[in-house]
Amino acid sequence: MAATRLSRVALVLFAAGGAGAAQEKEAAPLPIIKYQVKLETIHSGFDRKTCWVHPRAGAIPGNPPSVVLTMQRLLLSGSDVFYALNEMRTDDLGGKWSGPVEHATLARRREGDIEVCICDFTPKWHAKSGKLLGIGQNVHYRDNRVMDYRHRQTAWSVYDPAARSWAEWRTMEMPDNKKFFSAGAGSVQRYDLPNGDILLPIYFKGDDRAERCYTATVLRCTFDGRTLSYAEHGTELTLAVPRGFAEPSLACLGDRYYLTLRNDQAGYVTSGPDGLRFDKPVEWRFDEGQPLGNYNTQQHWVAHPRGLLLVYTRRGANNDHVFRHRARLFIAQVDPERLCVVRRTERILVPERGARLGNFGVCEVSDAETWVTVAEWMQPVGCEKYGSDNSVYVARIVWE
């Protein structure tokens, strides 16, 4: 990696007056990836009691591929109070969508006076098994409020494309329930290896009630078409800043793996050689050195054979009226050697209409298209005055 880095950023060392100094020559231009964006609204309407959130899609190979999108309703009067996952589906690349259709197999379950729900769900095709595998996490409610102290787990389900049904959701066993007391793969991007193993980012904390900072890591999991199982995990990454690292997402370019991380104060990024071991994370910045401005929300990767792009929200976009500046939704190319966002490539994927857009998904539909799916999250009350109506968007990135 060092040799590659020096090919882009040559350092000229010199000594003068007994003092050493370094000057950085101008980096070679980054090859720009060309694409078009086609923004489509596939569902809209706002009842002012609930709203659709977490629309994320997975593509089943075919000619054309079928795209299955899951999303769930959120209770506006609560915080992260979710209901059963629903499905929308298109078999003609978005020409026509069916749904939303609720799946009882992906609904809440009652355990005594507690209800448990699957949430933060992301479907993705698993090539080795030939299955559409959706992975998320569970959340526990008492009296329809999230329990602060709870045994959170990674949850998954498998889709039957012929029956258009999801299997009953299940949870993954971890090797140390004390250490991984609150551990889940909510709103993450995984990477599937050619042998079928899954590199699955998670974030976790132990069973100590005083522990407030999450730690992120990547699991290597096996999946035989029915059961998702832990095999090992890699570097444990944390930060002594409120809540630590959460909602990590993984991508691969060449022989290097890249991990982007949510933190309350700023988004972070790191890289490593094998998808398990990673360097110390650094704050996301633009290529001229200014902070990216993303904080306390997700960032996700859009991967292309010739490079990586990042999808994110940020401050500084005439969006002070939006909760945590979570709209507009931007996309820009990443310099993988310098681990920064190239400002001149920044584009708007989804416009801002008062509602936040920070919870979204990325789906590789085909070699020709990648879709970013997102819904207008209608909290706090009143955000609709700027024009939002809980629209569910598909931003189609069409590669040139």
Legacy VTK file of the C-alpha trace (Angstrom):
# vtk DataFile Version 3.0
C-alpha trace
ASCII
DATASET POLYDATA
POINTS 400 float
0.000 0.000 0.000
2.842 2.415 0.800
4.402 1.952 -2.628
1.041 2.597 -4.292
0.450 5.675 -2.179
3.815 7.143 -3.178
2.979 6.699 -6.836
0.149 9.217 -6.365
1.652 11.529 -3.781
5.410 11.887 -4.170
7.262 13.350 -1.211
10.395 15.427 -1.756
12.551 15.526 1.348
15.138 18.203 1.850
17.156 19.665 4.667
17.847 23.346 5.189
19.549 25.080 8.066
19.743 21.817 10.003
15.949 21.362 9.926
14.110 18.672 7.963
10.987 19.398 5.969
8.741 17.693 3.457
6.832 19.043 0.523
4.021 17.198 -1.142
3.872 17.376 -4.925
0.520 17.706 -6.564
-1.216 14.335 -6.711
-1.910 12.755 -10.071
-5.522 13.287 -11.137
-7.942 10.658 -9.914
-9.674 8.885 -12.814
-13.247 10.137 -12.625
-16.041 7.562 -12.830
-18.854 8.764 -15.093
-22.530 8.053 -14.447
-26.012 9.470 -14.718
-28.555 9.704 -11.893
-32.250 9.031 -12.455
-34.394 9.838 -9.415
-37.739 8.057 -9.125
-40.481 8.127 -6.469
-41.950 4.659 -5.939
-44.283 5.430 -3.028
-45.576 8.525 -1.235
-48.205 9.634 1.235
-48.151 10.707 4.875
-50.777 9.805 7.503
-49.135 11.914 10.274
-49.127 8.956 12.678
-46.511 6.690 11.089
-44.026 6.870 8.246
-42.109 4.418 6.094
-38.403 4.110 6.920
-35.355 1.999 6.027
-36.200 1.147 2.404
-33.392 -1.150 1.285
-33.277 -3.408 -1.738
-31.670 -6.630 -2.901
-31.432 -7.831 -6.513
-32.128 -11.416 -7.614
-30.106 -12.143 -10.780
-32.081 -12.558 -13.988
-32.775 -10.903 -17.297
-33.898 -8.486 -16.047
-33.122 -8.946 -12.346
-35.927 -8.822 -9.807
-35.497 -6.225 -7.086
-37.010 -6.838 -3.643
-37.210 -3.783 -1.376
-38.045 -4.024 2.318
-39.186 -1.187 4.564
-41.152 -0.797 7.778
-43.424 1.680 9.488
-42.196 3.907 12.302
-44.420 5.321 15.037
-43.958 9.091 14.938
-44.827 9.612 18.605
-41.911 7.413 19.739
-38.192 6.967 19.105
-37.155 4.063 16.855
-40.498 2.310 17.387
-40.757 -0.016 14.373
-43.379 -2.436 13.078
-43.323 -5.409 10.674
-41.180 -5.342 7.555
-43.057 -4.891 4.292
-41.981 -5.724 0.754
-42.123 -3.877 -2.527
-40.933 -5.627 -5.668
-40.204 -4.874 -9.309
-39.481 -7.414 -12.036
-38.911 -4.896 -14.828
-36.250 -2.554 -13.405
-38.715 -0.181 -11.822
-41.274 0.026 -14.602
-43.884 -1.280 -12.189
-43.703 -1.849 -8.431
-45.961 -4.070 -6.327
-46.680 -3.590 -2.635
-46.095 -2.644 0.106
-47.010 -6.119 1.378
-46.588 -6.887 5.088
-44.812 -10.119 6.090
-45.970 -11.736 9.335
-42.682 -13.676 9.421
-40.865 -10.338 9.804
-43.168 -8.896 12.458
-42.862 -8.297 16.190
-42.811 -11.228 18.608
-44.079 -11.184 22.173
-41.845 -12.541 24.934
-43.769 -12.058 28.197
-44.261 -8.316 28.683
-41.643 -7.542 26.008
-42.022 -7.280 22.230
-39.077 -7.962 19.914
-38.873 -6.638 16.356
-36.426 -7.099 13.494
-35.204 -3.792 12.079
-32.374 -1.958 10.266
-32.669 -4.712 7.642
-30.689 -4.969 4.387
-31.339 -7.649 1.726
-28.457 -8.740 -0.515
-27.947 -11.601 -2.954
-25.659 -14.366 -1.673
-24.187 -15.861 -4.834
-22.693 -19.038 -3.366
-26.006 -20.285 -1.932
-28.220 -18.660 -4.556
-30.290 -16.970 -1.845
-31.484 -13.457 -1.127
-30.276 -13.037 2.455
-31.471 -10.108 4.541
-29.535 -9.134 7.676
-30.351 -6.603 10.383
-30.784 -6.666 14.146
-33.502 -6.940 16.773
-34.907 -4.304 19.085
-36.809 -4.847 22.348
-39.844 -2.850 23.448
-41.690 -2.576 26.727
-44.909 -0.572 26.553
-43.907 0.376 23.004
-40.684 2.048 24.134
-37.161 0.909 23.319
-35.533 -0.833 26.284
-32.221 0.834 27.082
-30.690 -2.300 28.601
-31.350 -5.202 26.262
-29.685 -8.217 24.648
-29.461 -6.983 21.068
-28.544 -9.552 18.386
-27.893 -9.800 14.671
-31.052 -11.059 12.969
-31.600 -12.471 9.490
-34.134 -13.984 7.101
-34.049 -15.729 3.698
-36.373 -14.910 0.789
-38.281 -17.408 -1.351
-38.646 -15.665 -4.742
-41.243 -18.116 -6.100
-43.541 -17.824 -3.082
-42.597 -14.167 -2.561
-42.204 -14.855 1.131
-39.589 -14.374 3.840
-38.686 -17.092 6.327
-39.242 -16.498 10.042
-36.471 -14.220 11.218
-33.753 -15.776 13.368
-30.845 -14.482 15.446
-27.140 -15.358 15.256
-25.310 -16.888 18.197
-22.153 -15.091 19.337
-19.194 -16.689 21.185
-19.351 -14.458 24.266
-22.757 -13.122 25.267
-21.224 -11.032 28.050
-18.846 -9.216 25.697
-21.344 -9.091 22.805
-24.359 -8.397 25.003
-25.625 -5.655 22.694
-24.331 -6.593 19.236
-26.028 -6.159 15.902
-25.548 -5.690 12.174
-28.104 -2.913 11.832
-27.904 -0.697 8.733
-24.530 -2.073 7.637
-23.089 -3.099 4.266
-21.585 -6.567 4.108
-19.115 -8.048 1.625
-19.455 -11.627 0.361
-16.281 -13.562 -0.441
-16.041 -15.904 -3.487
-16.050 -18.968 -1.200
-19.393 -17.910 0.274
-18.080 -16.575 3.570
-19.595 -13.250 4.582
-17.650 -10.307 5.973
-20.289 -8.711 8.178
-19.649 -5.446 10.044
-21.321 -5.121 13.444
-21.154 -2.794 16.443
-21.378 -3.946 20.021
-20.968 -3.244 23.720
-20.888 -5.461 26.805
-23.396 -6.075 29.558
-22.021 -3.354 31.854
-24.817 -0.777 32.193
-22.193 1.961 32.545
-20.655 1.181 29.150
-21.705 3.880 26.702
-19.334 3.597 23.732
-19.907 1.053 20.996
-17.068 -0.876 19.368
-17.133 -1.776 15.677
-15.653 -4.906 14.167
-16.077 -7.159 11.125
-17.220 -10.751 11.534
-16.399 -13.573 9.177
-19.587 -15.610 8.967
-20.625 -18.750 7.149
-23.984 -19.197 5.456
-25.227 -22.522 4.077
-28.452 -21.195 2.586
-30.357 -21.545 5.845
-28.182 -20.612 8.846
-25.907 -17.639 9.427
-23.052 -18.540 11.806
-20.177 -16.658 13.455
-16.678 -17.908 12.599
-14.309 -15.159 13.831
-13.993 -11.420 14.141
-11.249 -8.923 13.423
-9.880 -5.648 14.759
-11.993 -4.028 17.458
-12.360 -0.313 16.733
-13.656 2.215 19.231
-13.409 5.883 20.075
-13.683 7.630 23.447
-16.372 9.954 22.140
-20.068 9.586 23.020
-21.394 6.255 21.706
-18.123 5.320 19.964
-18.426 3.719 16.506
-21.688 2.397 15.071
-23.300 1.292 11.804
-20.075 0.315 9.998
-20.162 -0.434 6.268
-17.624 -2.430 4.257
-16.426 -2.313 0.649
-13.541 -3.778 -1.329
-11.471 -2.269 -4.115
-8.673 -4.363 -5.580
-6.845 -6.011 -2.706
-7.858 -3.445 -0.076
-10.935 -3.287 2.161
-12.541 -0.049 3.324
-14.702 0.519 6.392
-16.770 3.642 7.027
-18.039 4.337 10.551
-20.713 6.446 12.194
-19.804 8.571 15.215
-21.767 11.238 17.060
-19.271 13.987 16.232
-17.944 12.970 12.787
-17.888 10.136 10.274
-14.686 8.051 10.172
-12.966 5.759 7.685
-10.245 3.131 7.752
-8.800 0.454 5.490
-7.109 -2.915 5.812
-5.673 -5.837 3.837
-8.175 -8.636 4.400
-11.530 -7.309 5.578
-10.836 -8.234 9.214
-7.755 -6.233 10.177
-7.916 -2.437 9.958
-5.745 0.600 10.597
-6.629 3.335 13.058
-9.696 5.206 11.735
-9.399 8.811 10.583
-12.084 11.458 10.257
-13.709 11.802 6.846
-12.424 14.916 5.047
-12.570 16.508 1.640
-9.418 16.260 -0.478
-8.355 19.818 0.390
-8.394 18.915 4.089
-11.706 20.363 5.292
-13.961 18.103 7.421
-16.655 16.373 5.390
-19.324 17.551 7.833
-21.063 14.197 8.222
-21.953 13.314 11.823
-24.225 11.076 13.871
-25.621 9.213 10.889
-24.729 6.614 8.290
-22.492 6.689 5.285
-22.532 3.878 2.709
-20.374 2.790 -0.213
-21.163 2.622 -3.906
-18.588 0.270 -5.418
-17.468 0.324 -9.039
-14.685 -1.774 -10.622
-12.637 1.397 -11.152
-13.201 3.081 -7.816
-15.314 3.802 -4.755
-17.958 6.422 -4.145
-19.456 7.458 -0.821
-23.080 8.388 -0.155
-23.556 10.689 2.845
-25.247 13.708 4.403
-23.384 16.712 5.787
-23.488 20.159 7.303
-23.019 23.250 5.186
-25.688 22.624 2.558
-28.240 25.272 3.563
-29.815 22.558 5.685
-29.682 23.826 9.273
-33.453 23.250 9.507
-33.036 19.498 8.899
-32.588 17.131 11.852
-28.833 16.496 12.238
-28.355 17.903 8.721
-29.523 14.544 7.327
-30.541 15.886 3.922
-29.629 16.411 1.114
-28.239 13.009 0.176
-24.867 13.454 -1.543
-22.596 11.168 -3.544
-18.919 11.753 -4.311
-15.900 9.765 -5.391
-13.366 8.650 -2.792
-9.591 8.821 -3.147
-8.786 5.346 -1.796
-5.139 6.114 -1.156
-5.647 9.339 0.768
-8.939 8.192 2.341
-10.775 11.400 1.506
-13.774 12.590 -0.491
-12.997 14.400 -3.750
-15.021 17.581 -3.485
-15.186 18.359 -7.205
-17.049 15.067 -7.771
-19.809 15.767 -5.233
-23.357 15.538 -6.600
-26.838 15.590 -5.095
-28.557 12.205 -5.238
-31.791 13.143 -3.443
-32.971 16.725 -2.793
-33.944 18.124 0.590
-37.580 18.810 1.473
-37.312 19.226 5.237
-37.290 15.534 6.155
-34.130 13.619 6.982
-32.622 11.145 4.522
-29.862 9.654 6.673
-31.100 6.040 6.737
-30.695 4.582 3.265
-29.429 1.559 1.371
-27.311 0.689 -1.663
-28.174 -2.135 -4.068
-26.008 -3.406 -6.918
-28.761 -4.244 -9.393
-26.517 -5.157 -12.336
-23.195 -4.267 -13.900
-24.973 -1.324 -15.493
-26.862 0.095 -12.512
-26.566 0.659 -8.752
-29.588 1.933 -6.816
-29.673 4.054 -3.675
-32.991 3.732 -1.843
-34.216 6.130 0.838
-37.410 7.458 2.420
-38.266 10.853 3.859
-38.228 10.199 7.624
-41.031 12.408 8.954
-39.581 13.367 12.315
-39.570 15.818 13.987
-43.182 16.899 13.697
-43.543 19.758 11.242
-40.825 18.817 8.764
-43.555 18.398 6.129
-43.949 22.184 5.917
-40.917 22.191 3.613
-42.660 19.870 1.137
-41.820 16.341 2.308
-44.546 13.667 2.239
-42.735 10.439 3.205
-41.740 9.773 -0.394
-39.755 6.589 -0.994
-37.054 7.257 -3.581
-34.914 5.166 -5.863
-31.873 7.061 -7.114
-30.679 4.984 -10.066
-26.969 5.370 -10.760
-26.493 4.367 -14.394
-22.846 3.765 -15.226
-21.489 5.165 -18.501
LINES 1 401
400 0 1 2 3 4 5 6 7 8 9 10 11 12 13 14 15 16 17 18 19 20 21 22 23 24 25 26 27 28 29 30 31 32 33 34 35 36 37 38 39 40 41 42 43 44 45 46 47 48 49 50 51 52 53 54 55 56 57 58 59 60 61 62 63 64 65 66 67 68 69 70 71 72 73 74 75 76 77 78 79 80 81 82 83 84 85 86 87 88 89 90 91 92 93 94 95 96 97 98 99 100 101 102 103 104 105 106 107 108 109 110 111 112 113 114 115 116 117 118 119 120 121 122 123 124 125 126 127 128 129 130 131 132 133 134 135 136 137 138 139 140 141 142 143 144 145 146 147 148 149 150 151 152 153 154 155 156 157 158 159 160 161 162 163 164 165 166 167 168 169 170 171 172 173 174 175 176 177 178 179 180 181 182 183 184 185 186 187 188 189 190 191 192 193 194 195 196 197 198 199 200 201 202 203 204 205 206 207 208 209 210 211 212 213 214 215 216 217 218 219 220 221 222 223 224 225 226 227 228 229 230 231 232 233 234 235 236 237 238 239 240 241 242 243 244 245 246 247 248 249 250 251 252 253 254 255 256 257 258 259 260 261 262 263 264 265 266 267 268 269 270 271 272 273 274 275 276 277 278 279 280 281 282 283 284 285 286 287 288 289 290 291 292 293 294 295 296 297 298 299 300 301 302 303 304 305 306 307 308 309 310 311 312 313 314 315 316 317 318 319 320 321 322 323 324 325 326 327 328 329 330 331 332 333 334 335 336 337 338 339 340 341 342 343 344 345 346 347 348 349 350 351 352 353 354 355 356 357 358 359 360 361 362 363 364 365 366 367 368 369 370 371 372 373 374 375 376 377 378 379 380 381 382 383 384 385 386 387 388 389 390 391 392 393 394 395 396 397 398 399
